[in-house]
Amino acid sequence: LAFPPLTEERRRELVKQVHARAEDGRVAVRNVRRHAKDELEKLEHAGDISEDDLQRAEKDLQKLTDRFVTDIDQIQGHKEQELMEV
């Protein structure tokens, strides 16, 4: 099948879709972080882990969150450049 080349308008629409999906991904990662943090706090209140363990786990959780958000941002940037190439 032969597809006609993308118009500038269509490229911009696709970039907007990429941006929206990337934002959905960032929100999903933050939601997972929030749920994991809540579970860690429950464990600390129940006495299953110490306050130091809680703080260490929260730092690790934040590092993971930052890493995945950075990955999403890089993928988004790459895809936007790919779409805007003529």
C-alpha positions in Angstrom: 0.0 0.0 0.0 1.2 3.5 -0.8 0.5 6.1 1.9 0.6 9.8 1.1 3.3 11.7 3.0 2.1 13.3 6.3 1.1 16.9 6.2 2.5 19.5 8.6 -0.9 19.7 10.3 -1.1 15.9 10.7 2.4 15.8 12.1 1.5 18.4 14.8 -1.6 16.4 15.7 0.5 13.3 16.1 3.0 15.2 18.3 0.1 16.3 20.5 -1.0 12.7 20.8 2.6 11.6 21.8 2.7 14.4 24.4 -0.7 13.3 25.8 0.4 9.6 26.0 3.7 10.5 27.6 1.8 12.6 30.2 -0.5 9.6 30.9 2.6 7.5 31.4 4.1 10.0 33.9 0.9 10.1 35.8 0.7 6.3 35.9 4.3 6.1 37.3 3.4 8.7 39.9 0.3 6.7 40.9 2.4 3.6 41.4 4.8 5.6 43.5 2.0 6.9 45.6 0.5 3.5 46.2 3.9 2.0 47.0 4.6 4.8 49.5 1.2 4.3 51.2 2.0 0.5 51.6 5.4 1.3 53.0 3.9 3.8 55.5 1.3 1.1 56.5 4.2 -1.3 57.2 6.0 1.3 59.3 2.9 2.0 61.3 2.3 -1.7 61.9 5.9 -2.0 63.1 7.0 -4.4 60.4 9.8 -2.0 59.2 11.7 0.8 61.1 11.6 4.5 60.3 15.1 4.2 58.8 14.0 1.4 56.5 11.0 3.5 55.5 13.2 6.5 54.6 15.6 4.3 52.7 12.8 2.6 50.8 11.2 6.0 50.0 14.5 7.3 48.6 14.9 4.2 46.4 11.3 4.5 45.3 11.9 8.2 44.3 15.0 7.2 42.4 13.0 4.6 40.4 10.3 7.1 39.7 12.7 9.7 38.5 14.4 7.1 36.2 11.2 6.0 34.6 9.9 9.6 34.2 13.3 10.4 32.5 12.9 7.4 30.2 9.4 8.5 29.2 10.7 12.1 28.5 13.5 10.7 26.3 11.2 8.5 24.4 8.8 11.4 23.9 11.5 13.7 22.6 12.8 11.1 20.2 9.3 10.3 18.9 8.5 14.0 18.4 11.7 14.5 16.4 11.0 11.5 14.4 7.5 12.7 13.5 8.7 16.2 12.6 11.3 15.0 10.2 10.3 15.6 6.6 
